[in-house]
Amino acid sequence: MPVKDYEALVNIVTQLRLNPPYQAAEALRRRSGAAAMATASQGSAELAAILLMIGTWERIAIMAKPLNRTQLHTFFRSTPVSLMWEALKPAIDAVGGTAAFAPEFERLNKSYNSWLNSGAGRDFRSADRQAVTGLFA
């Protein structure tokens, strides 16, 4: 069953990725690396930032779960799931693993990778092409 207000969902996901704390966390991740952030001391800004990013992508995956196939494929054209999975996976592993912190994100990434391997996803197979949709500041 399709999500009735697909545009609203896309707008919410976009706002999650554009909000200033998320953007600051992403900038820190690009400077420091996800694994280093995940192993920072309890209460540190680095650990908080990487947990924000993991939590944001888990939420995005939960929100995308009810999308039908057509909506999901359109969603993938504007959402760099695999790029962010690869970027955050070292941190997810360091903080306790996929099962504990990102099961829906992992599921969404598997679906995204299937899409990438289809004709519809061929234009997004490179990290550079996915980065175009990254909304990185």
Secondary structure by P-SEA (a helix, b strand, c coil): cccccaaaaaaaaaaaaacaaaaaaaaaaaaccaaaaaacccccaaaaaaaaaaaaaaaaaaaaccccaaaaaaaaaccaaaaaaaacaaaaaaacccccccaaaaaaaaaaaaaaacccccccccaaaaaaacccc
